[in-house]
Amino acid sequence: MAKVFLCLLLFLYVQEVIKVEGKDKISSDLTGLYEIIPDGWDCAVLTEDLDRIERPHGLLVPAVIVEFLNRKEEISCNNKKINPCLKLYFYNISEKEHIKGIIKKESFYSWNIPVYFDETKSYIVVTSPSYINNGIFTEEAKKCYGPLEKSLKEYFCKLR
């Protein structure tokens, strides 16, 4: 009984160390995002209560979620106006093959499918078409989103 208790305590301690180390790595890998996003775009790095945030179909809770929003531009679609936006889900790179398997399996769904966005040395980055400009893919929407996508791809390339 004492061995089981000690094993449980050790397991919990190791999990807590992993969480703390993960948060340190998250902040060092992603702090540069604020500097590279185009004018008009805001960025929020979410690290808490991620289990409560919607995510692409089939994926587990990510290490971090980054939300981008451009409050200076609007996209018109079906008599509605929305601000350009993007949500990215970051998973530990050690989960890369597992995540790729989920992406392949989930590609058969017609809603909220996960898609590979990019990766760094530390993370595989996933999104969904429904999290890119709220699923609007008009020429106007692509034009608004393009500069952000280009900046992110260049930034992630430097982190590989």
MODELLER restraints for C-alpha pairs under 7 A, 6 or more apart:
rsr = mdl.restraints
at = mdl.atoms
rsr.add(forms.Gaussian(group=physical.xy_distance, feature=features.Distance(at['CA:34:A'], at['CA:43:A']), mean=6.44, stdev=0.5))
rsr.add(forms.Gaussian(group=physical.xy_distance, feature=features.Distance(at['CA:36:A'], at['CA:151:A']), mean=6.29, stdev=0.5))
rsr.add(forms.Gaussian(group=physical.xy_distance, feature=features.Distance(at['CA:37:A'], at['CA:148:A']), mean=6.12, stdev=0.5))
rsr.add(forms.Gaussian(group=physical.xy_distance, feature=features.Distance(at['CA:37:A'], at['CA:151:A']), mean=6.31, stdev=0.5))
rsr.add(forms.Gaussian(group=physical.xy_distance, feature=features.Distance(at['CA:38:A'], at['CA:147:A']), mean=6.61, stdev=0.5))
rsr.add(forms.Gaussian(group=physical.xy_distance, feature=features.Distance(at['CA:38:A'], at['CA:148:A']), mean=6.06, stdev=0.5))
rsr.add(forms.Gaussian(group=physical.xy_distance, feature=features.Distance(at['CA:40:A'], at['CA:70:A']), mean=5.35, stdev=0.5))
rsr.add(forms.Gaussian(group=physical.xy_distance, feature=features.Distance(at['CA:40:A'], at['CA:71:A']), mean=6.52, stdev=0.5))
rsr.add(forms.Gaussian(group=physical.xy_distance, feature=features.Distance(at['CA:40:A'], at['CA:72:A']), mean=5.53, stdev=0.5))
rsr.add(forms.Gaussian(group=physical.xy_distance, feature=features.Distance(at['CA:41:A'], at['CA:68:A']), mean=6.51, stdev=0.5))
rsr.add(forms.Gaussian(group=physical.xy_distance, feature=features.Distance(at['CA:41:A'], at['CA:69:A']), mean=5.46, stdev=0.5))
rsr.add(forms.Gaussian(group=physical.xy_distance, feature=features.Distance(at['CA:41:A'], at['CA:70:A']), mean=4.24, stdev=0.5))
rsr.add(forms.Gaussian(group=physical.xy_distance, feature=features.Distance(at['CA:41:A'], at['CA:71:A']), mean=6.95, stdev=0.5))
rsr.add(forms.Gaussian(group=physical.xy_distance, feature=features.Distance(at['CA:42:A'], at['CA:68:A']), mean=5.56, stdev=0.5))
rsr.add(forms.Gaussian(group=physical.xy_distance, feature=features.Distance(at['CA:42:A'], at['CA:69:A']), mean=5.24, stdev=0.5))
rsr.add(forms.Gaussian(group=physical.xy_distance, feature=features.Distance(at['CA:42:A'], at['CA:70:A']), mean=6.15, stdev=0.5))
rsr.add(forms.Gaussian(group=physical.xy_distance, feature=features.Distance(at['CA:43:A'], at['CA:66:A']), mean=6.90, stdev=0.5))
rsr.add(forms.Gaussian(group=physical.xy_distance, feature=features.Distance(at['CA:43:A'], at['CA:67:A']), mean=5.71, stdev=0.5))
rsr.add(forms.Gaussian(group=physical.xy_distance, feature=features.Distance(at['CA:43:A'], at['CA:68:A']), mean=4.61, stdev=0.5))
rsr.add(forms.Gaussian(group=physical.xy_distance, feature=features.Distance(at['CA:43:A'], at['CA:69:A']), mean=6.66, stdev=0.5))
rsr.add(forms.Gaussian(group=physical.xy_distance, feature=features.Distance(at['CA:44:A'], at['CA:66:A']), mean=5.63, stdev=0.5))
rsr.add(forms.Gaussian(group=physical.xy_distance, feature=features.Distance(at['CA:44:A'], at['CA:67:A']), mean=5.19, stdev=0.5))
rsr.add(forms.Gaussian(group=physical.xy_distance, feature=features.Distance(at['CA:44:A'], at['CA:68:A']), mean=6.56, stdev=0.5))
rsr.add(forms.Gaussian(group=physical.xy_distance, feature=features.Distance(at['CA:45:A'], at['CA:65:A']), mean=6.03, stdev=0.5))
rsr.add(forms.Gaussian(group=physical.xy_distance, feature=features.Distance(at['CA:45:A'], at['CA:66:A']), mean=4.54, stdev=0.5))
rsr.add(forms.Gaussian(group=physical.xy_distance, feature=features.Distance(at['CA:45:A'], at['CA:67:A']), mean=6.60, stdev=0.5))
rsr.add(forms.Gaussian(group=physical.xy_distance, feature=features.Distance(at['CA:46:A'], at['CA:64:A']), mean=5.78, stdev=0.5))
rsr.add(forms.Gaussian(group=physical.xy_distance, feature=features.Distance(at['CA:46:A'], at['CA:65:A']), mean=5.10, stdev=0.5))
rsr.add(forms.Gaussian(group=physical.xy_distance, feature=features.Distance(at['CA:46:A'], at['CA:66:A']), mean=5.98, stdev=0.5))
rsr.add(forms.Gaussian(group=physical.xy_distance, feature=features.Distance(at['CA:47:A'], at['CA:64:A']), mean=5.03, stdev=0.5))
rsr.add(forms.Gaussian(group=physical.xy_distance, feature=features.Distance(at['CA:47:A'], at['CA:65:A']), mean=6.74, stdev=0.5))
rsr.add(forms.Gaussian(group=physical.xy_distance, feature=features.Distance(at['CA:50:A'], at['CA:61:A']), mean=6.32, stdev=0.5))
rsr.add(forms.Gaussian(group=physical.xy_distance, feature=features.Distance(at['CA:51:A'], at['CA:61:A']), mean=5.56, stdev=0.5))
rsr.add(forms.Gaussian(group=physical.xy_distance, feature=features.Distance(at['CA:56:A'], at['CA:112:A']), mean=5.25, stdev=0.5))
rsr.add(forms.Gaussian(group=physical.xy_distance, feature=features.Distance(at['CA:56:A'], at['CA:113:A']), mean=5.59, stdev=0.5))
rsr.add(forms.Gaussian(group=physical.xy_distance, feature=features.Distance(at['CA:56:A'], at['CA:114:A']), mean=4.89, stdev=0.5))
rsr.add(forms.Gaussian(group=physical.xy_distance, feature=features.Distance(at['CA:56:A'], at['CA:127:A']), mean=6.81, stdev=0.5))
rsr.add(forms.Gaussian(group=physical.xy_distance, feature=features.Distance(at['CA:56:A'], at['CA:128:A']), mean=5.94, stdev=0.5))
rsr.add(forms.Gaussian(group=physical.xy_distance, feature=features.Distance(at['CA:57:A'], at['CA:106:A']), mean=6.98, stdev=0.5))
rsr.add(forms.Gaussian(group=physical.xy_distance, feature=features.Distance(at['CA:57:A'], at['CA:112:A']), mean=5.61, stdev=0.5))
rsr.add(forms.Gaussian(group=physical.xy_distance, feature=features.Distance(at['CA:57:A'], at['CA:113:A']), mean=5.49, stdev=0.5))
rsr.add(forms.Gaussian(group=physical.xy_distance, feature=features.Distance(at['CA:57:A'], at['CA:114:A']), mean=6.28, stdev=0.5))
rsr.add(forms.Gaussian(group=physical.xy_distance, feature=features.Distance(at['CA:58:A'], at['CA:102:A']), mean=6.58, stdev=0.5))
rsr.add(forms.Gaussian(group=physical.xy_distance, feature=features.Distance(at['CA:58:A'], at['CA:106:A']), mean=6.70, stdev=0.5))
rsr.add(forms.Gaussian(group=physical.xy_distance, feature=features.Distance(at['CA:62:A'], at['CA:89:A']), mean=6.04, stdev=0.5))
rsr.add(forms.Gaussian(group=physical.xy_distance, feature=features.Distance(at['CA:62:A'], at['CA:90:A']), mean=5.66, stdev=0.5))
rsr.add(forms.Gaussian(group=physical.xy_distance, feature=features.Distance(at['CA:62:A'], at['CA:91:A']), mean=5.12, stdev=0.5))
rsr.add(forms.Gaussian(group=physical.xy_distance, feature=features.Distance(at['CA:63:A'], at['CA:90:A']), mean=5.75, stdev=0.5))
rsr.add(forms.Gaussian(group=physical.xy_distance, feature=features.Distance(at['CA:63:A'], at['CA:91:A']), mean=5.40, stdev=0.5))
rsr.add(forms.Gaussian(group=physical.xy_distance, feature=features.Distance(at['CA:63:A'], at['CA:92:A']), mean=6.77, stdev=0.5))
rsr.add(forms.Gaussian(group=physical.xy_distance, feature=features.Distance(at['CA:64:A'], at['CA:89:A']), mean=6.23, stdev=0.5))
rsr.add(forms.Gaussian(group=physical.xy_distance, feature=features.Distance(at['CA:64:A'], at['CA:90:A']), mean=5.27, stdev=0.5))
rsr.add(forms.Gaussian(group=physical.xy_distance, feature=features.Distance(at['CA:65:A'], at['CA:88:A']), mean=5.69, stdev=0.5))
rsr.add(forms.Gaussian(group=physical.xy_distance, feature=features.Distance(at['CA:65:A'], at['CA:89:A']), mean=4.68, stdev=0.5))
rsr.add(forms.Gaussian(group=physical.xy_distance, feature=features.Distance(at['CA:65:A'], at['CA:90:A']), mean=6.07, stdev=0.5))
rsr.add(forms.Gaussian(group=physical.xy_distance, feature=features.Distance(at['CA:66:A'], at['CA:87:A']), mean=5.80, stdev=0.5))
rsr.add(forms.Gaussian(group=physical.xy_distance, feature=features.Distance(at['CA:66:A'], at['CA:88:A']), mean=5.18, stdev=0.5))
rsr.add(forms.Gaussian(group=physical.xy_distance, feature=features.Distance(at['CA:66:A'], at['CA:89:A']), mean=6.60, stdev=0.5))
rsr.add(forms.Gaussian(group=physical.xy_distance, feature=features.Distance(at['CA:67:A'], at['CA:86:A']), mean=5.88, stdev=0.5))
rsr.add(forms.Gaussian(group=physical.xy_distance, feature=features.Distance(at['CA:67:A'], at['CA:87:A']), mean=4.53, stdev=0.5))
rsr.add(forms.Gaussian(group=physical.xy_distance, feature=features.Distance(at['CA:67:A'], at['CA:88:A']), mean=6.43, stdev=0.5))
rsr.add(forms.Gaussian(group=physical.xy_distance, feature=features.Distance(at['CA:68:A'], at['CA:85:A']), mean=5.35, stdev=0.5))
rsr.add(forms.Gaussian(group=physical.xy_distance, feature=features.Distance(at['CA:68:A'], at['CA:86:A']), mean=5.05, stdev=0.5))
rsr.add(forms.Gaussian(group=physical.xy_distance, feature=features.Distance(at['CA:68:A'], at['CA:87:A']), mean=6.28, stdev=0.5))
rsr.add(forms.Gaussian(group=physical.xy_distance, feature=features.Distance(at['CA:69:A'], at['CA:83:A']), mean=6.79, stdev=0.5))
rsr.add(forms.Gaussian(group=physical.xy_distance, feature=features.Distance(at['CA:69:A'], at['CA:84:A']), mean=5.99, stdev=0.5))
rsr.add(forms.Gaussian(group=physical.xy_distance, feature=features.Distance(at['CA:69:A'], at['CA:85:A']), mean=4.41, stdev=0.5))
rsr.add(forms.Gaussian(group=physical.xy_distance, feature=features.Distance(at['CA:69:A'], at['CA:86:A']), mean=6.69, stdev=0.5))
rsr.add(forms.Gaussian(group=physical.xy_distance, feature=features.Distance(at['CA:70:A'], at['CA:83:A']), mean=5.78, stdev=0.5))
rsr.add(forms.Gaussian(group=physical.xy_distance, feature=features.Distance(at['CA:70:A'], at['CA:84:A']), mean=5.36, stdev=0.5))
rsr.add(forms.Gaussian(group=physical.xy_distance, feature=features.Distance(at['CA:70:A'], at['CA:85:A']), mean=6.28, stdev=0.5))
rsr.add(forms.Gaussian(group=physical.xy_distance, feature=features.Distance(at['CA:71:A'], at['CA:83:A']), mean=5.77, stdev=0.5))
rsr.add(forms.Gaussian(group=physical.xy_distance, feature=features.Distance(at['CA:73:A'], at['CA:83:A']), mean=5.90, stdev=0.5))
rsr.add(forms.Gaussian(group=physical.xy_distance, feature=features.Distance(at['CA:73:A'], at['CA:84:A']), mean=6.82, stdev=0.5))
rsr.add(forms.Gaussian(group=physical.xy_distance, feature=features.Distance(at['CA:74:A'], at['CA:81:A']), mean=5.87, stdev=0.5))
rsr.add(forms.Gaussian(group=physical.xy_distance, feature=features.Distance(at['CA:74:A'], at['CA:82:A']), mean=5.34, stdev=0.5))
rsr.add(forms.Gaussian(group=physical.xy_distance, feature=features.Distance(at['CA:74:A'], at['CA:83:A']), mean=4.61, stdev=0.5))
rsr.add(forms.Gaussian(group=physical.xy_distance, feature=features.Distance(at['CA:74:A'], at['CA:84:A']), mean=6.48, stdev=0.5))
rsr.add(forms.Gaussian(group=physical.xy_distance, feature=features.Distance(at['CA:75:A'], at['CA:81:A']), mean=5.36, stdev=0.5))
rsr.add(forms.Gaussian(group=physical.xy_distance, feature=features.Distance(at['CA:75:A'], at['CA:82:A']), mean=5.26, stdev=0.5))
rsr.add(forms.Gaussian(group=physical.xy_distance, feature=features.Distance(at['CA:75:A'], at['CA:83:A']), mean=6.09, stdev=0.5))
rsr.add(forms.Gaussian(group=physical.xy_distance, feature=features.Distance(at['CA:75:A'], at['CA:84:A']), mean=6.66, stdev=0.5))
rsr.add(forms.Gaussian(group=physical.xy_distance, feature=features.Distance(at['CA:75:A'], at['CA:140:A']), mean=6.57, stdev=0.5))
rsr.add(forms.Gaussian(group=physical.xy_distance, feature=features.Distance(at['CA:75:A'], at['CA:141:A']), mean=5.94, stdev=0.5))
rsr.add(forms.Gaussian(group=physical.xy_distance, feature=features.Distance(at['CA:76:A'], at['CA:82:A']), mean=6.66, stdev=0.5))
rsr.add(forms.Gaussian(group=physical.xy_distance, feature=features.Distance(at['CA:84:A'], at['CA:133:A']), mean=4.90, stdev=0.5))
rsr.add(forms.Gaussian(group=physical.xy_distance, feature=features.Distance(at['CA:84:A'], at['CA:144:A']), mean=6.52, stdev=0.5))
rsr.add(forms.Gaussian(group=physical.xy_distance, feature=features.Distance(at['CA:84:A'], at['CA:145:A']), mean=6.57, stdev=0.5))
rsr.add(forms.Gaussian(group=physical.xy_distance, feature=features.Distance(at['CA:85:A'], at['CA:132:A']), mean=5.96, stdev=0.5))
rsr.add(forms.Gaussian(group=physical.xy_distance, feature=features.Distance(at['CA:85:A'], at['CA:133:A']), mean=4.73, stdev=0.5))
rsr.add(forms.Gaussian(group=physical.xy_distance, feature=features.Distance(at['CA:86:A'], at['CA:131:A']), mean=5.45, stdev=0.5))
rsr.add(forms.Gaussian(group=physical.xy_distance, feature=features.Distance(at['CA:86:A'], at['CA:132:A']), mean=4.66, stdev=0.5))
rsr.add(forms.Gaussian(group=physical.xy_distance, feature=features.Distance(at['CA:86:A'], at['CA:133:A']), mean=6.12, stdev=0.5))
rsr.add(forms.Gaussian(group=physical.xy_distance, feature=features.Distance(at['CA:87:A'], at['CA:127:A']), mean=6.29, stdev=0.5))
rsr.add(forms.Gaussian(group=physical.xy_distance, feature=features.Distance(at['CA:87:A'], at['CA:131:A']), mean=5.45, stdev=0.5))
rsr.add(forms.Gaussian(group=physical.xy_distance, feature=features.Distance(at['CA:87:A'], at['CA:132:A']), mean=6.89, stdev=0.5))
rsr.add(forms.Gaussian(group=physical.xy_distance, feature=features.Distance(at['CA:88:A'], at['CA:125:A']), mean=6.41, stdev=0.5))
rsr.add(forms.Gaussian(group=physical.xy_distance, feature=features.Distance(at['CA:88:A'], at['CA:126:A']), mean=5.80, stdev=0.5))
rsr.add(forms.Gaussian(group=physical.xy_distance, feature=features.Distance(at['CA:88:A'], at['CA:127:A']), mean=5.06, stdev=0.5))
rsr.add(forms.Gaussian(group=physical.xy_distance, feature=features.Distance(at['CA:89:A'], at['CA:125:A']), mean=5.59, stdev=0.5))
rsr.add(forms.Gaussian(group=physical.xy_distance, feature=features.Distance(at['CA:89:A'], at['CA:126:A']), mean=5.06, stdev=0.5))
rsr.add(forms.Gaussian(group=physical.xy_distance, feature=features.Distance(at['CA:89:A'], at['CA:127:A']), mean=6.03, stdev=0.5))
rsr.add(forms.Gaussian(group=physical.xy_distance, feature=features.Distance(at['CA:90:A'], at['CA:123:A']), mean=5.80, stdev=0.5))
rsr.add(forms.Gaussian(group=physical.xy_distance, feature=features.Distance(at['CA:90:A'], at['CA:124:A']), mean=5.87, stdev=0.5))
rsr.add(forms.Gaussian(group=physical.xy_distance, feature=features.Distance(at['CA:90:A'], at['CA:125:A']), mean=4.70, stdev=0.5))
rsr.add(forms.Gaussian(group=physical.xy_distance, feature=features.Distance(at['CA:90:A'], at['CA:126:A']), mean=6.48, stdev=0.5))
rsr.add(forms.Gaussian(group=physical.xy_distance, feature=features.Distance(at['CA:91:A'], at['CA:123:A']), mean=5.29, stdev=0.5))
rsr.add(forms.Gaussian(group=physical.xy_distance, feature=features.Distance(at['CA:91:A'], at['CA:124:A']), mean=5.32, stdev=0.5))
rsr.add(forms.Gaussian(group=physical.xy_distance, feature=features.Distance(at['CA:91:A'], at['CA:125:A']), mean=6.43, stdev=0.5))
rsr.add(forms.Gaussian(group=physical.xy_distance, feature=features.Distance(at['CA:92:A'], at['CA:122:A']), mean=6.02, stdev=0.5))
rsr.add(forms.Gaussian(group=physical.xy_distance, feature=features.Distance(at['CA:92:A'], at['CA:123:A']), mean=4.68, stdev=0.5))
rsr.add(forms.Gaussian(group=physical.xy_distance, feature=features.Distance(at['CA:92:A'], at['CA:124:A']), mean=6.38, stdev=0.5))
rsr.add(forms.Gaussian(group=physical.xy_distance, feature=features.Distance(at['CA:93:A'], at['CA:121:A']), mean=6.92, stdev=0.5))
rsr.add(forms.Gaussian(group=physical.xy_distance, feature=features.Distance(at['CA:93:A'], at['CA:122:A']), mean=5.16, stdev=0.5))
rsr.add(forms.Gaussian(group=physical.xy_distance, feature=features.Distance(at['CA:93:A'], at['CA:123:A']), mean=4.30, stdev=0.5))
rsr.add(forms.Gaussian(group=physical.xy_distance, feature=features.Distance(at['CA:93:A'], at['CA:124:A']), mean=5.27, stdev=0.5))
rsr.add(forms.Gaussian(group=physical.xy_distance, feature=features.Distance(at['CA:96:A'], at['CA:124:A']), mean=6.08, stdev=0.5))
rsr.add(forms.Gaussian(group=physical.xy_distance, feature=features.Distance(at['CA:103:A'], at['CA:114:A']), mean=5.48, stdev=0.5))
rsr.add(forms.Gaussian(group=physical.xy_distance, feature=features.Distance(at['CA:103:A'], at['CA:115:A']), mean=6.08, stdev=0.5))
rsr.add(forms.Gaussian(group=physical.xy_distance, feature=features.Distance(at['CA:106:A'], at['CA:113:A']), mean=5.97, stdev=0.5))
rsr.add(forms.Gaussian(group=physical.xy_distance, feature=features.Distance(at['CA:106:A'], at['CA:114:A']), mean=6.88, stdev=0.5))
rsr.add(forms.Gaussian(group=physical.xy_distance, feature=features.Distance(at['CA:107:A'], at['CA:113:A']), mean=5.93, stdev=0.5))
rsr.add(forms.Gaussian(group=physical.xy_distance, feature=features.Distance(at['CA:112:A'], at['CA:128:A']), mean=5.81, stdev=0.5))
rsr.add(forms.Gaussian(group=physical.xy_distance, feature=features.Distance(at['CA:112:A'], at['CA:129:A']), mean=6.88, stdev=0.5))
rsr.add(forms.Gaussian(group=physical.xy_distance, feature=features.Distance(at['CA:112:A'], at['CA:130:A']), mean=5.76, stdev=0.5))
rsr.add(forms.Gaussian(group=physical.xy_distance, feature=features.Distance(at['CA:113:A'], at['CA:128:A']), mean=5.55, stdev=0.5))
rsr.add(forms.Gaussian(group=physical.xy_distance, feature=features.Distance(at['CA:114:A'], at['CA:126:A']), mean=6.41, stdev=0.5))
rsr.add(forms.Gaussian(group=physical.xy_distance, feature=features.Distance(at['CA:114:A'], at['CA:127:A']), mean=5.71, stdev=0.5))
rsr.add(forms.Gaussian(group=physical.xy_distance, feature=features.Distance(at['CA:114:A'], at['CA:128:A']), mean=4.78, stdev=0.5))
rsr.add(forms.Gaussian(group=physical.xy_distance, feature=features.Distance(at['CA:115:A'], at['CA:126:A']), mean=5.62, stdev=0.5))
rsr.add(forms.Gaussian(group=physical.xy_distance, feature=features.Distance(at['CA:115:A'], at['CA:127:A']), mean=5.45, stdev=0.5))
rsr.add(forms.Gaussian(group=physical.xy_distance, feature=features.Distance(at['CA:115:A'], at['CA:128:A']), mean=5.41, stdev=0.5))
rsr.add(forms.Gaussian(group=physical.xy_distance, feature=features.Distance(at['CA:116:A'], at['CA:125:A']), mean=6.38, stdev=0.5))
rsr.add(forms.Gaussian(group=physical.xy_distance, feature=features.Distance(at['CA:116:A'], at['CA:126:A']), mean=4.77, stdev=0.5))
rsr.add(forms.Gaussian(group=physical.xy_distance, feature=features.Distance(at['CA:116:A'], at['CA:127:A']), mean=6.60, stdev=0.5))
rsr.add(forms.Gaussian(group=physical.xy_distance, feature=features.Distance(at['CA:117:A'], at['CA:125:A']), mean=5.40, stdev=0.5))
rsr.add(forms.Gaussian(group=physical.xy_distance, feature=features.Distance(at['CA:117:A'], at['CA:126:A']), mean=5.05, stdev=0.5))
rsr.add(forms.Gaussian(group=physical.xy_distance, feature=features.Distance(at['CA:117:A'], at['CA:127:A']), mean=6.20, stdev=0.5))
rsr.add(forms.Gaussian(group=physical.xy_distance, feature=features.Distance(at['CA:118:A'], at['CA:124:A']), mean=6.28, stdev=0.5))
rsr.add(forms.Gaussian(group=physical.xy_distance, feature=features.Distance(at['CA:118:A'], at['CA:125:A']), mean=5.11, stdev=0.5))
rsr.add(forms.Gaussian(group=physical.xy_distance, feature=features.Distance(at['CA:119:A'], at['CA:125:A']), mean=5.31, stdev=0.5))
rsr.add(forms.Gaussian(group=physical.xy_distance, feature=features.Distance(at['CA:119:A'], at['CA:156:A']), mean=6.43, stdev=0.5))
rsr.add(forms.Gaussian(group=physical.xy_distance, feature=features.Distance(at['CA:120:A'], at['CA:156:A']), mean=5.71, stdev=0.5))
rsr.add(forms.Gaussian(group=physical.xy_distance, feature=features.Distance(at['CA:120:A'], at['CA:159:A']), mean=5.05, stdev=0.5))
rsr.add(forms.Gaussian(group=physical.xy_distance, feature=features.Distance(at['CA:120:A'], at['CA:160:A']), mean=4.40, stdev=0.5))
rsr.add(forms.Gaussian(group=physical.xy_distance, feature=features.Distance(at['CA:121:A'], at['CA:159:A']), mean=6.20, stdev=0.5))
rsr.add(forms.Gaussian(group=physical.xy_distance, feature=features.Distance(at['CA:121:A'], at['CA:160:A']), mean=4.70, stdev=0.5))
rsr.add(forms.Gaussian(group=physical.xy_distance, feature=features.Distance(at['CA:129:A'], at['CA:135:A']), mean=5.43, stdev=0.5))
rsr.add(forms.Gaussian(group=physical.xy_distance, feature=features.Distance(at['CA:133:A'], at['CA:141:A']), mean=6.79, stdev=0.5))
